[in-house]
Amino acid sequence: MLELYHFEPFANSFKVLLCLAEKRLTFVSHRLGGSKFEQYSPEFLAINPLGQVPVLVHDGRVLTESSVINEYLDEVFPQVPLRPREPYERARMRIWSKFVDEYFCPALTVIGAHGARHYARKIPTDELESVLARIPLPEVRAKWATIAGASYSAEQLSEARRQLAVCAERMNATLAYSPWLAGSTYSLADINVFSMAIGLARVIPEHVNAEATPCLMRWHGKMTSRPTVRELLAQLPTRVD
């Protein structure tokens, strides 16, 4: 049996949800409320002591790290392959997954956390202190403490947007000569990158648009036209800016 503990379909949770959908796998969904800090409940910390989602439980065995989970799913359930057969393209897929985990996601996290600052500042001080005390990872604890207080500096936000622009330029350059990020076939590279790139045109519109990044925009259109992607995006709450 497959079980997935996840947030709403965005970022790392989107990665695994889309992989499961593309592979047409049946699973038990455990959707946690991030705004309620359910990932730090004793029940969830017993499953993943780091307090992070997504978490896949396959026949009682726990797996963490979304990119690793996706490769595991593709190996264990190979009927709808999402890793390129050709070794070079498979290596490119892994390079993109590494880039997402080490560069793209951290930059996006700064922008996302900054966007949550209004919510964080509404949390009563005693409740916030209780939540912070339950967060296992010091860097995550520091993030919440930051946005509940002075938030990120203009320099930090500018650097995060610069890094996102680098991501967009790299994607556009690759897609100028390749239909998909890893090469000739749709793969986990596209799934893993798209999970972070969903809102790039909104976050850095001056860098991501039809004129500046036409190849990226065409790829984004191909991704959003996939029935699996449309179904997941329909589950996202409507933004109120």
Number of C-alpha atoms within 10 A of each C-alpha: 10 15 18 22 21 24 23 18 22 22 21 23 20 25 24 30 28 23 23 20 16 17 18 13 13 11 16 12 14 13 17 17 12 13 11 10 13 16 27 22 14 13 11 18 17 11 19 19 15 15 22 21 21 27 23 27 19 14 9 10 11 14 17 17 15 23 20 13 20 23 17 14 19 19 13 9 14 12 10 12 16 24 23 20 10 10 10 12 19 18 14 16 25 18 13 20 22 15 16 24 17 11 16 23 18 15 21 22 15 20 18 12 18 20 14 16 19 13 11 20 17 10 13 9 11 9 10 17 12 10 17 19 12 17 22 15 13 10 10 14 15 13 18 21 18 17 20 21 12 10 22 17 11 9 9 14 16 13 14 20 20 15 17 26 20 15 21 23 18 13 21 22 16 16 21 15 11 14 16 19 27 25 20 12 17 18 20 28 28 22 25 27 23 23 22 23 25 17 14 19 17 12 17 15 13 11 20 22 17 13 10 15 20 16 22 24 20 15 20 16 11 13 18 17 11 11 12 18 21 12 14 17 16 10 11 11 9 7 5 4 4
